[in-house]
Amino acid sequence: MEESLVVVGWLINWDDPKAREVFDTLNFKVCEFSTSVSKTGSGDIWLSYVLDKTPVKQRTKD
């Protein structure tokens, strides 16, 4: 089987459920998720995601 495309994305000050809704609409599966505070001192919260764009019918159960 061919490897799936994995995309890493960062969003600043987004609401996690809103971001996941957008990913779901675009048929991305969230594989990993983390948060961190910006190192610039701005206090911004970064939401980081690893996304899988494999077509749903080709995905295996976790």
PDB file of N, CA, C, O and CB in Angstrom:
ATOM      1  N   MET A   1       0.830  -1.177   0.000  1.00  0.00           N
ATOM      2  CA  MET A   1       0.000   0.000   0.000  1.00  0.00           C
ATOM      3  C   MET A   1       0.881   1.250   0.000  1.00  0.00           C
ATOM      4  O   MET A   1       1.929   1.273   0.646  1.00  0.00           O
ATOM      5  CB  MET A   1      -0.948  -0.007   1.209  1.00  0.00           C
ATOM      6  N   GLU A   2       0.474   2.245  -0.694  1.00  0.00           N
ATOM      7  CA  GLU A   2       1.194   3.509  -0.798  1.00  0.00           C
ATOM      8  C   GLU A   2       1.104   4.291   0.508  1.00  0.00           C
ATOM      9  O   GLU A   2       0.066   4.279   1.170  1.00  0.00           O
ATOM     10  CB  GLU A   2       0.643   4.348  -1.957  1.00  0.00           C
ATOM     11  N   GLU A   3       2.198   4.976   0.884  1.00  0.00           N
ATOM     12  CA  GLU A   3       2.198   5.806   2.089  1.00  0.00           C
ATOM     13  C   GLU A   3       1.237   6.978   1.920  1.00  0.00           C
ATOM     14  O   GLU A   3       1.091   7.517   0.823  1.00  0.00           O
ATOM     15  CB  GLU A   3       3.621   6.319   2.399  1.00  0.00           C
ATOM     16  N   SER A   4       0.589   7.363   3.000  1.00  0.00           N
ATOM     17  CA  SER A   4      -0.340   8.490   2.938  1.00  0.00           C
ATOM     18  C   SER A   4       0.420   9.809   3.054  1.00  0.00           C
ATOM     19  O   SER A   4       1.501   9.862   3.640  1.00  0.00           O
ATOM     20  CB  SER A   4      -1.404   8.382   4.052  1.00  0.00           C
ATOM     21  N   LEU A   5      -0.143  10.846   2.505  1.00  0.00           N
ATOM     22  CA  LEU A   5       0.430  12.186   2.589  1.00  0.00           C
ATOM     23  C   LEU A   5       0.189  12.733   3.986  1.00  0.00           C
ATOM     24  O   LEU A   5      -0.943  12.720   4.470  1.00  0.00           O
ATOM     25  CB  LEU A   5      -0.179  13.129   1.511  1.00  0.00           C
ATOM     26  N   VAL A   6       1.229  13.208   4.631  1.00  0.00           N
ATOM     27  CA  VAL A   6       1.099  13.791   5.956  1.00  0.00           C
ATOM     28  C   VAL A   6       1.459  15.262   5.867  1.00  0.00           C
ATOM     29  O   VAL A   6       2.491  15.620   5.297  1.00  0.00           O
ATOM     30  CB  VAL A   6       1.997  13.055   6.990  1.00  0.00           C
ATOM     31  N   VAL A   7       0.627  16.102   6.418  1.00  0.00           N
ATOM     32  CA  VAL A   7       0.811  17.544   6.376  1.00  0.00           C
ATOM     33  C   VAL A   7       0.905  18.058   7.810  1.00  0.00           C
ATOM     34  O   VAL A   7       0.135  17.634   8.672  1.00  0.00           O
ATOM     35  CB  VAL A   7      -0.353  18.241   5.601  1.00  0.00           C
ATOM     36  N   VAL A   8       1.832  18.957   8.067  1.00  0.00           N
ATOM     37  CA  VAL A   8       1.931  19.575   9.383  1.00  0.00           C
ATOM     38  C   VAL A   8       1.455  21.017   9.248  1.00  0.00           C
ATOM     39  O   VAL A   8       1.918  21.747   8.372  1.00  0.00           O
ATOM     40  CB  VAL A   8       3.401  19.503   9.949  1.00  0.00           C
ATOM     41  N   GLY A   9       0.543  21.421  10.105  1.00  0.00           N
ATOM     42  CA  GLY A   9       0.017  22.786  10.030  1.00  0.00           C
ATOM     43  C   GLY A   9       0.035  23.462  11.377  1.00  0.00           C
ATOM     44  O   GLY A   9      -0.095  22.803  12.408  1.00  0.00           O
ATOM     45  N   TRP A  10       0.194  24.761  11.381  1.00  0.00           N
ATOM     46  CA  TRP A  10       0.172  25.536  12.612  1.00  0.00           C
ATOM     47  C   TRP A  10      -0.872  26.631  12.485  1.00  0.00           C
ATOM     48  O   TRP A  10      -0.985  27.284  11.448  1.00  0.00           O
ATOM     49  CB  TRP A  10       1.567  26.134  12.922  1.00  0.00           C
ATOM     50  N   LEU A  11      -1.625  26.822  13.543  1.00  0.00           N
ATOM     51  CA  LEU A  11      -2.639  27.868  13.575  1.00  0.00           C
ATOM     52  C   LEU A  11      -2.459  28.670  14.861  1.00  0.00           C
ATOM     53  O   LEU A  11      -2.316  28.092  15.939  1.00  0.00           O
ATOM     54  CB  LEU A  11      -4.081  27.266  13.482  1.00  0.00           C
ATOM     55  N   ILE A  12      -2.466  29.972  14.753  1.00  0.00           N
ATOM     56  CA  ILE A  12      -2.288  30.825  15.925  1.00  0.00           C
ATOM     57  C   ILE A  12      -3.645  31.299  16.420  1.00  0.00           C
ATOM     58  O   ILE A  12      -4.452  31.828  15.657  1.00  0.00           O
ATOM     59  CB  ILE A  12      -1.375  32.031  15.601  1.00  0.00           C
ATOM     60  N   ASN A  13      -3.882  31.098  17.723  1.00  0.00           N
ATOM     61  CA  ASN A  13      -5.094  31.596  18.392  1.00  0.00           C
ATOM     62  C   ASN A  13      -6.395  31.140  17.738  1.00  0.00           C
ATOM     63  O   ASN A  13      -7.388  31.867  17.779  1.00  0.00           O
ATOM     64  CB  ASN A  13      -5.067  33.094  18.427  1.00  0.00           C
ATOM     65  N   TRP A  14      -6.409  29.966  17.143  1.00  0.00           N
ATOM     66  CA  TRP A  14      -7.651  29.387  16.642  1.00  0.00           C
ATOM     67  C   TRP A  14      -8.258  28.550  17.743  1.00  0.00           C
ATOM     68  O   TRP A  14      -7.565  28.117  18.664  1.00  0.00           O
ATOM     69  CB  TRP A  14      -7.413  28.538  15.360  1.00  0.00           C
ATOM     70  N   ASP A  15      -9.535  28.326  17.647  1.00  0.00           N
ATOM     71  CA  ASP A  15     -10.238  27.431  18.549  1.00  0.00           C
ATOM     72  C   ASP A  15     -10.056  26.009  18.019  1.00  0.00           C
ATOM     73  O   ASP A  15     -10.366  25.750  16.856  1.00  0.00           O
ATOM     74  CB  ASP A  15     -11.761  27.813  18.671  1.00  0.00           C
ATOM     75  N   ASP A  16      -9.562  25.081  18.842  1.00  0.00           N
ATOM     76  CA  ASP A  16      -9.296  23.711  18.378  1.00  0.00           C
ATOM     77  C   ASP A  16     -10.519  23.065  17.722  1.00  0.00           C
ATOM     78  O   ASP A  16     -10.374  22.499  16.638  1.00  0.00           O
ATOM     79  CB  ASP A  16      -8.833  22.850  19.544  1.00  0.00           C
ATOM     80  N   PRO A  17     -11.714  23.118  18.318  1.00  0.00           N
ATOM     81  CA  PRO A  17     -12.865  22.499  17.654  1.00  0.00           C
ATOM     82  C   PRO A  17     -13.150  23.110  16.275  1.00  0.00           C
ATOM     83  O   PRO A  17     -13.548  22.394  15.355  1.00  0.00           O
ATOM     84  CB  PRO A  17     -14.098  22.632  18.536  1.00  0.00           C
ATOM     85  N   LYS A  18     -12.952  24.410  16.127  1.00  0.00           N
ATOM     86  CA  LYS A  18     -13.161  25.080  14.835  1.00  0.00           C
ATOM     87  C   LYS A  18     -12.147  24.573  13.800  1.00  0.00           C
ATOM     88  O   LYS A  18     -12.505  24.291  12.657  1.00  0.00           O
ATOM     89  CB  LYS A  18     -13.042  26.624  14.995  1.00  0.00           C
ATOM     90  N   ALA A  19     -10.878  24.461  14.216  1.00  0.00           N
ATOM     91  CA  ALA A  19      -9.839  23.967  13.309  1.00  0.00           C
ATOM     92  C   ALA A  19     -10.157  22.539  12.884  1.00  0.00           C
ATOM     93  O   ALA A  19     -10.034  22.201  11.707  1.00  0.00           O
ATOM     94  CB  ALA A  19      -8.445  24.032  13.981  1.00  0.00           C
ATOM     95  N   ARG A  20     -10.565  21.695  13.835  1.00  0.00           N
ATOM     96  CA  ARG A  20     -10.889  20.302  13.517  1.00  0.00           C
ATOM     97  C   ARG A  20     -12.091  20.213  12.579  1.00  0.00           C
ATOM     98  O   ARG A  20     -12.151  19.321  11.733  1.00  0.00           O
ATOM     99  CB  ARG A  20     -11.169  19.513  14.803  1.00  0.00           C
ATOM    100  N   GLU A  21     -13.030  21.117  12.721  1.00  0.00           N
ATOM    101  CA  GLU A  21     -14.187  21.167  11.815  1.00  0.00           C
ATOM    102  C   GLU A  21     -13.729  21.478  10.384  1.00  0.00           C
ATOM    103  O   GLU A  21     -14.204  20.866   9.427  1.00  0.00           O
ATOM    104  CB  GLU A  21     -15.214  22.234  12.298  1.00  0.00           C
ATOM    105  N   VAL A  22     -12.811  22.425  10.251  1.00  0.00           N
ATOM    106  CA  VAL A  22     -12.267  22.774   8.931  1.00  0.00           C
ATOM    107  C   VAL A  22     -11.516  21.576   8.340  1.00  0.00           C
ATOM    108  O   VAL A  22     -11.702  21.242   7.170  1.00  0.00           O
ATOM    109  CB  VAL A  22     -11.322  24.011   9.034  1.00  0.00           C
ATOM    110  N   PHE A  23     -10.667  20.932   9.150  1.00  0.00           N
ATOM    111  CA  PHE A  23      -9.928  19.763   8.668  1.00  0.00           C
ATOM    112  C   PHE A  23     -10.882  18.660   8.223  1.00  0.00           C
ATOM    113  O   PHE A  23     -10.682  18.044   7.176  1.00  0.00           O
ATOM    114  CB  PHE A  23      -8.986  19.235   9.761  1.00  0.00           C
ATOM    115  N   ASP A  24     -11.916  18.415   9.019  1.00  0.00           N
ATOM    116  CA  ASP A  24     -12.896  17.375   8.690  1.00  0.00           C
ATOM    117  C   ASP A  24     -13.597  17.699   7.376  1.00  0.00           C
ATOM    118  O   ASP A  24     -13.799  16.812   6.547  1.00  0.00           O
ATOM    119  CB  ASP A  24     -13.933  17.226   9.822  1.00  0.00           C
ATOM    120  N   THR A  25     -13.968  18.957   7.179  1.00  0.00           N
ATOM    121  CA  THR A  25     -14.614  19.388   5.940  1.00  0.00           C
ATOM    122  C   THR A  25     -13.718  19.115   4.736  1.00  0.00           C
ATOM    123  O   THR A  25     -14.208  18.787   3.655  1.00  0.00           O
ATOM    124  CB  THR A  25     -14.966  20.881   6.009  1.00  0.00           C
ATOM    125  N   LEU A  26     -12.405  19.250   4.922  1.00  0.00           N
ATOM    126  CA  LEU A  26     -11.442  19.027   3.843  1.00  0.00           C
ATOM    127  C   LEU A  26     -10.951  17.574   3.787  1.00  0.00           C
ATOM    128  O   LEU A  26     -10.014  17.257   3.054  1.00  0.00           O
ATOM    129  CB  LEU A  26     -10.254  19.963   4.011  1.00  0.00           C
ATOM    130  N   ASN A  27     -11.591  16.700   4.566  1.00  0.00           N
ATOM    131  CA  ASN A  27     -11.263  15.269   4.619  1.00  0.00           C
ATOM    132  C   ASN A  27      -9.858  14.962   5.135  1.00  0.00           C
ATOM    133  O   ASN A  27      -9.226  14.000   4.699  1.00  0.00           O
ATOM    134  CB  ASN A  27     -11.416  14.676   3.257  1.00  0.00           C
ATOM    135  N   PHE A  28      -9.378  15.782   6.061  1.00  0.00           N
ATOM    136  CA  PHE A  28      -8.117  15.493   6.735  1.00  0.00           C
ATOM    137  C   PHE A  28      -8.419  14.798   8.059  1.00  0.00           C
ATOM    138  O   PHE A  28      -9.377  15.149   8.748  1.00  0.00           O
ATOM    139  CB  PHE A  28      -7.289  16.796   6.963  1.00  0.00           C
ATOM    140  N   LYS A  29      -7.599  13.816   8.408  1.00  0.00           N
ATOM    141  CA  LYS A  29      -7.697  13.147   9.703  1.00  0.00           C
ATOM    142  C   LYS A  29      -6.574  13.696  10.579  1.00  0.00           C
ATOM    143  O   LYS A  29      -5.422  13.745  10.148  1.00  0.00           O
ATOM    144  CB  LYS A  29      -7.603  11.572   9.559  1.00  0.00           C
ATOM    145  N   VAL A  30      -6.897  14.107  11.798  1.00  0.00           N
ATOM    146  CA  VAL A  30      -5.877  14.589  12.737  1.00  0.00           C
ATOM    147  C   VAL A  30      -5.182  13.367  13.340  1.00  0.00           C
ATOM    148  O   VAL A  30      -5.815  12.559  14.019  1.00  0.00           O
ATOM    149  CB  VAL A  30      -6.511  15.500  13.865  1.00  0.00           C
ATOM    150  N   CYS A  31      -3.876  13.237  13.087  1.00  0.00           N
ATOM    151  CA  CYS A  31      -3.086  12.114  13.610  1.00  0.00           C
ATOM    152  C   CYS A  31      -2.421  12.473  14.930  1.00  0.00           C
ATOM    153  O   CYS A  31      -2.339  11.644  15.837  1.00  0.00           O
ATOM    154  CB  CYS A  31      -2.024  11.687  12.593  1.00  0.00           C
ATOM    155  N   GLU A  32      -1.945  13.716  15.036  1.00  0.00           N
ATOM    156  CA  GLU A  32      -1.290  14.196  16.251  1.00  0.00           C
ATOM    157  C   GLU A  32      -1.649  15.659  16.454  1.00  0.00           C
ATOM    158  O   GLU A  32      -1.934  16.378  15.496  1.00  0.00           O
ATOM    159  CB  GLU A  32       0.256  14.010  16.173  1.00  0.00           C
ATOM    160  N   PHE A  33      -1.632  16.095  17.714  1.00  0.00           N
ATOM    161  CA  PHE A  33      -1.992  17.463  18.058  1.00  0.00           C
ATOM    162  C   PHE A  33      -1.182  17.900  19.270  1.00  0.00           C
ATOM    163  O   PHE A  33      -0.977  17.122  20.201  1.00  0.00           O
ATOM    164  CB  PHE A  33      -3.513  17.587  18.335  1.00  0.00           C
ATOM    165  N   SER A  34      -0.722  19.153  19.254  1.00  0.00           N
ATOM    166  CA  SER A  34      -0.046  19.711  20.430  1.00  0.00           C
ATOM    167  C   SER A  34      -0.252  21.220  20.464  1.00  0.00           C
ATOM    168  O   SER A  34      -0.606  21.838  19.460  1.00  0.00           O
ATOM    169  CB  SER A  34       1.472  19.368  20.418  1.00  0.00           C
ATOM    170  N   THR A  35      -0.026  21.797  21.636  1.00  0.00           N
ATOM    171  CA  THR A  35      -0.104  23.256  21.785  1.00  0.00           C
ATOM    172  C   THR A  35       1.211  23.753  22.381  1.00  0.00           C
ATOM    173  O   THR A  35       1.914  23.025  23.082  1.00  0.00           O
ATOM    174  CB  THR A  35      -1.322  23.673  22.689  1.00  0.00           C
ATOM    175  N   SER A  36       1.520  25.012  22.082  1.00  0.00           N
ATOM    176  CA  SER A  36       2.692  25.652  22.675  1.00  0.00           C
ATOM    177  C   SER A  36       2.476  27.158  22.688  1.00  0.00           C
ATOM    178  O   SER A  36       1.661  27.692  21.936  1.00  0.00           O
ATOM    179  CB  SER A  36       3.991  25.286  21.896  1.00  0.00           C
ATOM    180  N   VAL A  37       3.223  27.830  23.560  1.00  0.00           N
ATOM    181  CA  VAL A  37       3.160  29.289  23.657  1.00  0.00           C
ATOM    182  C   VAL A  37       4.277  29.856  22.786  1.00  0.00           C
ATOM    183  O   VAL A  37       5.397  29.346  22.785  1.00  0.00           O
ATOM    184  CB  VAL A  37       3.292  29.780  25.154  1.00  0.00           C
ATOM    185  N   SER A  38       3.958  30.915  22.046  1.00  0.00           N
ATOM    186  CA  SER A  38       4.936  31.549  21.167  1.00  0.00           C
ATOM    187  C   SER A  38       6.187  31.953  21.929  1.00  0.00           C
ATOM    188  O   SER A  38       6.107  32.474  23.042  1.00  0.00           O
ATOM    189  CB  SER A  38       4.326  32.765  20.487  1.00  0.00           C
ATOM    190  N   LYS A  39       7.319  31.714  21.333  1.00  0.00           N
ATOM    191  CA  LYS A  39       8.604  32.068  21.951  1.00  0.00           C
ATOM    192  C   LYS A  39       8.948  33.548  21.759  1.00  0.00           C
ATOM    193  O   LYS A  39       9.978  34.009  22.252  1.00  0.00           O
ATOM    194  CB  LYS A  39       9.720  31.201  21.369  1.00  0.00           C
ATOM    195  N   THR A  40       8.095  34.297  21.046  1.00  0.00           N
ATOM    196  CA  THR A  40       8.353  35.713  20.813  1.00  0.00           C
ATOM    197  C   THR A  40       7.933  36.581  21.994  1.00  0.00           C
ATOM    198  O   THR A  40       8.208  37.780  22.012  1.00  0.00           O
ATOM    199  CB  THR A  40       7.635  36.169  19.564  1.00  0.00           C
ATOM    200  N   GLY A  41       7.260  35.974  22.990  1.00  0.00           N
ATOM    201  CA  GLY A  41       6.798  36.743  24.138  1.00  0.00           C
ATOM    202  C   GLY A  41       5.443  37.386  23.916  1.00  0.00           C
ATOM    203  O   GLY A  41       4.966  38.135  24.769  1.00  0.00           O
ATOM    204  N   SER A  42       4.815  37.104  22.781  1.00  0.00           N
ATOM    205  CA  SER A  42       3.515  37.705  22.460  1.00  0.00           C
ATOM    206  C   SER A  42       2.360  37.057  23.225  1.00  0.00           C
ATOM    207  O   SER A  42       1.277  37.634  23.325  1.00  0.00           O
ATOM    208  CB  SER A  42       3.254  37.600  20.970  1.00  0.00           C
ATOM    209  N   GLY A  43       2.594  35.850  23.768  1.00  0.00           N
ATOM    210  CA  GLY A  43       1.533  35.129  24.461  1.00  0.00           C
ATOM    211  C   GLY A  43       0.625  34.341  23.528  1.00  0.00           C
ATOM    212  O   GLY A  43      -0.318  33.691  23.980  1.00  0.00           O
ATOM    213  N   ASP A  44       0.906  34.396  22.209  1.00  0.00           N
ATOM    214  CA  ASP A  44       0.101  33.634  21.250  1.00  0.00           C
ATOM    215  C   ASP A  44       0.209  32.147  21.536  1.00  0.00           C
ATOM    216  O   ASP A  44       1.277  31.649  21.892  1.00  0.00           O
ATOM    217  CB  ASP A  44       0.543  33.931  19.807  1.00  0.00           C
ATOM    218  N   ILE A  45      -0.917  31.433  21.376  1.00  0.00           N
ATOM    219  CA  ILE A  45      -0.949  29.984  21.525  1.00  0.00           C
ATOM    220  C   ILE A  45      -0.936  29.376  20.133  1.00  0.00           C
ATOM    221  O   ILE A  45      -1.763  29.711  19.285  1.00  0.00           O
ATOM    222  CB  ILE A  45      -2.203  29.514  22.341  1.00  0.00           C
ATOM    223  N   TRP A  46       0.016  28.476  19.909  1.00  0.00           N
ATOM    224  CA  TRP A  46       0.124  27.780  18.627  1.00  0.00           C
ATOM    225  C   TRP A  46      -0.520  26.410  18.758  1.00  0.00           C
ATOM    226  O   TRP A  46      -0.235  25.667  19.696  1.00  0.00           O
ATOM    227  CB  TRP A  46       1.610  27.653  18.177  1.00  0.00           C
ATOM    228  N   LEU A  47      -1.382  26.085  17.820  1.00  0.00           N
ATOM    229  CA  LEU A  47      -1.972  24.752  17.727  1.00  0.00           C
ATOM    230  C   LEU A  47      -1.274  24.053  16.576  1.00  0.00           C
ATOM    231  O   LEU A  47      -1.294  24.549  15.449  1.00  0.00           O
ATOM    232  CB  LEU A  47      -3.542  24.807  17.514  1.00  0.00           C
ATOM    233  N   SER A  48      -0.662  22.922  16.837  1.00  0.00           N
ATOM    234  CA  SER A  48       0.091  22.194  15.809  1.00  0.00           C
ATOM    235  C   SER A  48      -0.590  20.856  15.532  1.00  0.00           C
ATOM    236  O   SER A  48      -0.993  20.145  16.452  1.00  0.00           O
ATOM    237  CB  SER A  48       1.572  21.974  16.251  1.00  0.00           C
ATOM    238  N   TYR A  49      -0.708  20.533  14.260  1.00  0.00           N
ATOM    239  CA  TYR A  49      -1.400  19.310  13.849  1.00  0.00           C
ATOM    240  C   TYR A  49      -0.569  18.543  12.830  1.00  0.00           C
ATOM    241  O   TYR A  49       0.100  19.138  11.985  1.00  0.00           O
ATOM    242  CB  TYR A  49      -2.786  19.639  13.266  1.00  0.00           C
ATOM    243  N   VAL A  50      -0.619  17.226  12.918  1.00  0.00           N
ATOM    244  CA  VAL A  50      -0.141  16.361  11.845  1.00  0.00           C
ATOM    245  C   VAL A  50      -1.413  15.779  11.242  1.00  0.00           C
ATOM    246  O   VAL A  50      -2.216  15.154  11.935  1.00  0.00           O
ATOM    247  CB  VAL A  50       0.877  15.222  12.365  1.00  0.00           C
ATOM    248  N   LEU A  51      -1.582  15.992   9.944  1.00  0.00           N
ATOM    249  CA  LEU A  51      -2.815  15.613   9.266  1.00  0.00           C
ATOM    250  C   LEU A  51      -2.568  14.534   8.228  1.00  0.00           C
ATOM    251  O   LEU A  51      -1.507  14.486   7.604  1.00  0.00           O
ATOM    252  CB  LEU A  51      -3.452  16.826   8.612  1.00  0.00           C
ATOM    253  N   ASP A  52      -3.556  13.670   8.049  1.00  0.00           N
ATOM    254  CA  ASP A  52      -3.499  12.600   7.052  1.00  0.00           C
ATOM    255  C   ASP A  52      -4.565  12.884   6.006  1.00  0.00           C
ATOM    256  O   ASP A  52      -5.733  13.076   6.343  1.00  0.00           O
ATOM    257  CB  ASP A  52      -3.707  11.184   7.706  1.00  0.00           C
ATOM    258  N   LYS A  53      -4.171  12.912   4.750  1.00  0.00           N
ATOM    259  CA  LYS A  53      -5.097  13.194   3.653  1.00  0.00           C
ATOM    260  C   LYS A  53      -5.475  11.917   2.894  1.00  0.00           C
ATOM    261  O   LYS A  53      -6.040  11.992   1.803  1.00  0.00           O
ATOM    262  CB  LYS A  53      -4.477  14.212   2.689  1.00  0.00           C
ATOM    263  N   THR A  54      -5.166  10.744   3.467  1.00  0.00           N
ATOM    264  CA  THR A  54      -5.530   9.491   2.814  1.00  0.00           C
ATOM    265  C   THR A  54      -7.047   9.444   2.631  1.00  0.00           C
ATOM    266  O   THR A  54      -7.786   9.776   3.558  1.00  0.00           O
ATOM    267  CB  THR A  54      -5.031   8.267   3.640  1.00  0.00           C
ATOM    268  N   PRO A  55      -7.517   9.042   1.467  1.00  0.00           N
ATOM    269  CA  PRO A  55      -8.969   8.910   1.296  1.00  0.00           C
ATOM    270  C   PRO A  55      -9.548   7.996   2.374  1.00  0.00           C
ATOM    271  O   PRO A  55      -8.949   6.977   2.719  1.00  0.00           O
ATOM    272  CB  PRO A  55      -9.307   8.361  -0.114  1.00  0.00           C
ATOM    273  N   VAL A  56     -10.701   8.361   2.897  1.00  0.00           N
ATOM    274  CA  VAL A  56     -11.323   7.652   4.009  1.00  0.00           C
ATOM    275  C   VAL A  56     -11.435   6.155   3.734  1.00  0.00           C
ATOM    276  O   VAL A  56     -11.187   5.354   4.636  1.00  0.00           O
ATOM    277  CB  VAL A  56     -12.701   8.232   4.293  1.00  0.00           C
ATOM    278  N   LYS A  57     -11.798   5.758   2.528  1.00  0.00           N
ATOM    279  CA  LYS A  57     -11.994   4.338   2.224  1.00  0.00           C
ATOM    280  C   LYS A  57     -10.687   3.544   2.283  1.00  0.00           C
ATOM    281  O   LYS A  57     -10.732   2.317   2.371  1.00  0.00           O
ATOM    282  CB  LYS A  57     -12.622   4.184   0.847  1.00  0.00           C
ATOM    283  N   GLN A  58      -9.513   4.211   2.239  1.00  0.00           N
ATOM    284  CA  GLN A  58      -8.224   3.524   2.297  1.00  0.00           C
ATOM    285  C   GLN A  58      -7.622   3.492   3.692  1.00  0.00           C
ATOM    286  O   GLN A  58      -6.619   2.812   3.908  1.00  0.00           O
ATOM    287  CB  GLN A  58      -7.259   4.178   1.360  1.00  0.00           C
ATOM    288  N   ARG A  59      -8.209   4.211   4.648  1.00  0.00           N
ATOM    289  CA  ARG A  59      -7.663   4.272   6.000  1.00  0.00           C
ATOM    290  C   ARG A  59      -7.921   2.959   6.729  1.00  0.00           C
ATOM    291  O   ARG A  59      -8.922   2.279   6.501  1.00  0.00           O
ATOM    292  CB  ARG A  59      -8.274   5.452   6.783  1.00  0.00           C
ATOM    293  N   THR A  60      -6.983   2.628   7.614  1.00  0.00           N
ATOM    294  CA  THR A  60      -7.172   1.472   8.461  1.00  0.00           C
ATOM    295  C   THR A  60      -7.615   1.960   9.824  1.00  0.00           C
ATOM    296  O   THR A  60      -7.367   3.114  10.175  1.00  0.00           O
ATOM    297  CB  THR A  60      -5.880   0.622   8.558  1.00  0.00           C
ATOM    298  N   LYS A  61      -8.260   1.113  10.595  1.00  0.00           N
ATOM    299  CA  LYS A  61      -8.694   1.505  11.944  1.00  0.00           C
ATOM    300  C   LYS A  61      -7.488   1.717  12.823  1.00  0.00           C
ATOM    301  O   LYS A  61      -6.480   1.023  12.689  1.00  0.00           O
ATOM    302  CB  LYS A  61      -9.628   0.443  12.564  1.00  0.00           C
ATOM    303  N   ASP A  62      -7.591   2.701  13.747  1.00  0.00           N
ATOM    304  CA  ASP A  62      -6.500   3.000  14.694  1.00  0.00           C
ATOM    305  C   ASP A  62      -6.415   1.917  15.736  1.00  0.00           C
ATOM    306  O   ASP A  62      -5.564   1.979  16.623  1.00  0.00           O
ATOM    307  CB  ASP A  62      -6.706   4.372  15.373  1.00  0.00           C
TER     308      ASP A  62
END
